[in-house]
Structure formats: C-alpha cells, structure tokens
C-alpha cells in the first residue's frame, strides 16, 4: 500500500471519530440529524385559540438554539403586541433570544404544524406529538449515519 493511501485512510479515520456539533430534531419515533455550521429552522402552525398562522424562525449553531423571528396575523391569546413591521400580511418581530441547547414543542393535529430546516420540510405531525430540538456534540460517523 502506498504511503498516500495509508495517510488518506488514517485521516479519514480521525475525521470519523472527531466530535461535531449537530442539530437533532425528533418526534420520539424518528429523527433528523444535521451537522451544524448554522441552520435555520422554521416552525409554522395554526394558533390553537386565534386560528391564524404563526411562523417562528430559529437559528441553530454550536452554541445552541436562538429565536430570531416571529410572524403572526392576529392579536390575542399570548401573541406579541409589539410589532416591528408588517410583511406579506404578517406582523413581524425580529429578536435574538438564546433558548438553550434543547427545546420542546407540543403539537396537536389541530395546529397543522410544519417544521422545515432550510427550505426542506422535515416533519408535519398528524397526531399529538412532542417535537424535540437538541444541539449537542456527536461523532462525525454517528452524525452521518443519523445515530446521535
């Protein structure tokens, strides 16, 4: 075996066992794992009381989860009253609130929730579901296998 091939395999082995920051989104039955630089997570749902659409935008990076934006179409029942501007029929509030390294959302079918990472839909719960969002370290090999 050439020394370059040995070097390649040794380097590959080291990368596979290095810990990387990952975002894991799980509903308890299945999960999606994303290697982190920074990921945008969009959670849209129908408000249980007001019956209007809510859009919450999170950023995930190695330090954790951040709430960065909220959009809504109505007022009342726990919805913000301090709008910053309007856009496409939504009231918008931009924020930068650290939420920690884990976060849970409880959805019922009535909410019609949709969870996207970037522009890709990853979950749309059709039954009562607790969605878990976690940022943690995981070995690269386990992260690419979705086994964190």
C-alpha positions as CSV (number, residue, x, y, z in Angstrom):
1,X,0.0,0.0,0.0
2,X,1.3,3.4,-0.8
3,X,2.0,5.9,1.9
4,X,-0.6,8.3,0.4
5,X,-3.3,5.6,0.7
6,X,-2.3,5.0,4.3
7,X,-2.3,8.7,5.0
8,X,-5.8,9.0,3.4
9,X,-7.3,6.2,5.5
10,X,-5.7,7.5,8.7
11,X,-7.0,11.0,8.0
12,X,-10.5,9.6,7.2
13,X,-10.4,7.6,10.5
14,X,-9.5,10.6,12.5
15,X,-12.3,12.7,10.9
16,X,-14.9,9.9,11.6
17,X,-14.1,9.9,15.3
18,X,-14.0,13.7,15.8
19,X,-16.9,15.2,17.6
20,X,-19.0,17.7,15.7
21,X,-21.9,20.0,16.7
22,X,-25.2,18.6,15.4
23,X,-28.9,19.6,15.5
24,X,-31.3,16.7,16.2
25,X,-35.0,17.1,15.6
26,X,-37.1,14.2,16.9
27,X,-40.7,13.3,17.4
28,X,-39.8,10.3,19.6
29,X,-40.2,7.8,16.8
30,X,-37.9,9.2,14.1
31,X,-35.3,11.9,14.0
32,X,-33.3,14.0,11.6
33,X,-29.6,14.9,12.3
34,X,-27.9,17.9,10.8
35,X,-24.2,18.9,11.0
36,X,-24.0,22.4,12.3
37,X,-22.4,25.5,11.0
38,X,-25.7,27.4,11.2
39,X,-29.1,26.1,10.3
40,X,-32.4,27.9,10.0
41,X,-35.4,26.1,11.4
42,X,-38.9,27.3,10.6
43,X,-41.9,26.2,12.6
44,X,-45.3,27.2,11.2
45,X,-48.6,26.3,12.8
46,X,-52.1,27.4,13.3
47,X,-52.7,29.1,16.7
48,X,-55.0,27.0,18.9
49,X,-57.1,29.9,20.0
50,X,-56.9,32.6,17.3
51,X,-56.8,30.1,14.4
52,X,-54.4,32.2,12.5
53,X,-51.0,31.1,11.2
54,X,-47.9,31.6,13.3
55,X,-44.3,31.3,11.9
56,X,-41.4,31.1,14.3
57,X,-37.8,31.1,13.0
58,X,-35.0,29.6,15.0
59,X,-31.2,29.5,14.3
60,X,-29.2,26.6,15.4
61,X,-25.4,26.7,15.8
62,X,-22.8,25.1,18.0
63,X,-23.7,27.3,21.0
64,X,-27.4,26.3,20.9
65,X,-30.8,27.4,19.6
66,X,-31.9,31.1,19.1
67,X,-35.3,32.5,18.4
68,X,-34.7,35.1,15.7
69,X,-38.1,36.0,14.2
70,X,-41.8,35.6,14.7
71,X,-44.6,36.3,12.2
72,X,-48.3,36.3,13.0
73,X,-51.6,37.6,11.5
74,X,-53.8,38.3,14.6
75,X,-53.6,39.6,18.2
76,X,-54.6,38.0,21.4
77,X,-54.1,34.8,23.5
78,X,-50.3,35.0,24.1
79,X,-49.4,36.6,20.8
80,X,-47.0,39.6,20.8
81,X,-48.4,43.1,20.7
82,X,-45.1,44.9,20.0
83,X,-44.7,44.6,16.2
84,X,-41.7,46.0,14.4
85,X,-43.1,46.0,10.9
86,X,-45.5,44.2,8.5
87,X,-44.6,42.0,5.6
88,X,-46.9,40.0,3.2
89,X,-49.9,40.3,5.6
90,X,-47.9,39.3,8.7
91,X,-46.9,41.3,11.7
92,X,-43.2,40.7,12.2
93,X,-40.9,40.8,15.2
94,X,-37.2,40.2,14.9
95,X,-35.4,39.1,18.0
96,X,-32.3,37.3,19.1
97,X,-33.1,35.2,22.2
98,X,-31.0,32.3,23.3
99,X,-33.2,29.3,24.1
100,X,-30.5,26.9,25.2
101,X,-29.4,23.6,23.8
102,X,-32.7,21.9,23.8
103,X,-36.3,22.9,23.2
104,X,-39.6,21.1,23.1
105,X,-42.8,22.0,21.2
106,X,-46.1,20.2,21.8
107,X,-48.4,20.0,18.7
108,X,-51.8,18.6,18.2
109,X,-53.3,17.9,14.8
110,X,-55.5,21.0,15.2
111,X,-52.2,23.0,14.9
112,X,-51.3,21.7,11.4
113,X,-47.6,22.2,12.3
114,X,-44.8,22.1,9.7
115,X,-41.1,22.0,10.6
116,X,-38.6,22.9,8.0
117,X,-34.8,23.0,8.0
118,X,-33.7,25.5,5.4
119,X,-36.4,25.0,2.8
120,X,-36.9,21.3,3.3
121,X,-40.0,20.1,5.2
122,X,-38.8,17.5,7.8
123,X,-41.9,17.0,10.0
124,X,-45.6,17.7,9.7
125,X,-47.1,15.9,12.7
126,X,-50.6,14.4,12.1
127,X,-51.1,13.2,15.7
128,X,-50.4,14.6,19.1
129,X,-46.6,15.0,19.2
130,X,-43.8,16.5,21.3
131,X,-41.1,17.7,19.0
132,X,-37.6,17.9,20.5
133,X,-34.9,20.1,19.2
134,X,-31.3,19.5,20.5
135,X,-27.9,20.8,19.8
136,X,-25.1,18.5,21.0
137,X,-21.8,17.0,20.1
138,X,-21.7,13.8,18.2
139,X,-19.0,11.8,16.5
140,X,-19.0,12.5,12.8
141,X,-19.5,8.9,11.8
142,X,-22.7,8.7,14.0
143,X,-23.9,12.0,12.7
144,X,-23.7,11.0,9.1
145,X,-25.5,7.7,10.0
146,X,-28.2,9.6,11.9
147,X,-27.3,7.7,15.1
148,X,-26.6,10.5,17.6
